[in-house]
């Protein structure tokens, strides 16, 4: 079975719709999400509804956790977006059944899933919701040893919005082209695979990122979308900082 793995949509419906169209063109029907459906972006309700309807399972990201329990240790701009998102989820103009369904969905999110011996989390095997693992962390030997002790074979992550593969041996392999295939067998060392971000990439490329898993082969994809439309939507919302719009163009 071919499975599309998406992460960090961040309420960017334009990017999500472009990725869904790309997934359909690739003839992939199974989709899973590693979390952060909401936060930062202008269309959290629409993105949640897509996740509820289309994805086989979803994980809790730190932005879902923040909406549920409070934006602890969030920077001021991110916290503003969380507070606004929470208010959107409580809009009295939305039917009560719909509001309740979305809140229940958020409350029921798992923090990890294991399939075929592979671990799926939002952030890190040792802190599934919050810990960042950056490409430069390959130089932090103690951190990586502690993390890889919690990985059986391969762990799929998001959270940093930077796609690529972190090898247990201490190196990072970024996707080298828009359709980048990476073999998962034979497996000579444990791997952390970051599928990147649909709605807010931070590797210098504004285009949406996701991956498709098929048996022992992984393919990274980059997908163009109307970033200016998302920027306009953010700028039209007074409570969302303009920085959250401008950073989309830069992929930072």
Order of alpha helices (4+ residues) and beta strands (2+ residues): beta-alpha-beta-alpha-beta-alpha-alpha-alpha-beta-beta-alpha-beta-beta-beta-beta-beta-beta-beta-alpha-alpha
